[in-house]
Amino acid sequence: MAWDVEGTKRRILQAAVAEFAAHGPDGTTVDRIAKRAGVNRERVYNYYGDKSKLFSAVIRSELDKLAAAVPLVIAHTADVGEFAGGTFDYQQAHPDLARLVLWEGLSDTGSVPDEIGRTDLYAGKAAAIAAAQRAGLLDDTLDPAHLVFLVIALSSYWSAAPQIARMLSGSDVQNDDEVARRRAAVVHAAQRIAAPRTTPAI
């Protein structure tokens, strides 16, 4: 019987997402990932290389999924708010992503694996913002890259710091009404930050 290579790779990646999100790159072992995926550790090394390369593959895979699910397309000023809301929704449904990014930040030594490729991903978002600024749809006093970062932070930090969200709101993600209020706040704030200025700044 032929070995299901793609299925095995997928199981390893899924196991790695769960393990890295829970324990970070330093606290995770290849043995634990292999056990969770139901394979031997040699297959992990054969398909993904060492643990650092596997962590890079996990981060890139999860960010690519987010980018595909929530593309940044701006035809109207309100689209920035919709992008923020869509990012919030995705993060709520996939809370491991925020944890993975935070773990990566904690272990950052000045560069990350695949930084060039991921920089291109973010540059594309900044370019979309810059084009919308030139079209008069967004505030052009903000650096496009800074605006992208602000919107991502607004959308993601609810999932990245659930304990702070719980303490501030007195509720958690099991409360649908509270989740809806958080989303509405994210959308409103993103739109207000990005909207073109109608009066001179003071």
JOTATA-V232158 format. One record per pair of residues at least 24 apart in sequence whose ideal C-beta (glycine too) atoms are under 6 Angstrom apart, sorted by the first residue. I is the first residue (numbers start at 1). J is the second residue. D is the distance in whole Angstrom. If there is no record, write none. Layout:
BEGIN
I|J|D + I|J|D
END
This chain:
BEGIN
8|39|6 + 9|47|5 + 11|37|4 + 12|37|5 + 12|44|6 + 16|54|5 + 16|58|5 + 17|58|5 + 17|96|6 + 20|55|6 + 20|58|6 + 20|100|6 + 21|96|4 + 21|99|4 + 21|100|5 + 24|103|4 + 25|55|5 + 25|107|6 + 56|113|3 + 56|114|5 + 59|100|6 + 60|114|5 + 62|97|5 + 66|90|6 + 72|125|5 + 72|128|5 + 74|128|6 + 74|132|4 + 77|137|5 + 77|195|6 + 80|190|5 + 80|194|4 + 81|187|4 + 81|190|5 + 81|191|4 + 84|151|5 + 84|154|6 + 84|155|5 + 84|186|5 + 84|187|6 + 84|190|4 + 85|183|6 + 85|187|4 + 87|155|4 + 88|155|5 + 88|183|5 + 88|186|5 + 91|156|5 + 91|159|4 + 95|159|5 + 98|156|5 + 98|159|4 + 98|160|4 + 102|160|6 + 138|194|5 + 139|194|6 + 139|196|5 + 139|197|6 + 150|193|6 + 151|190|5 + 154|186|5 + 154|189|6 + 154|190|6 + 155|186|6 + 158|182|5
END
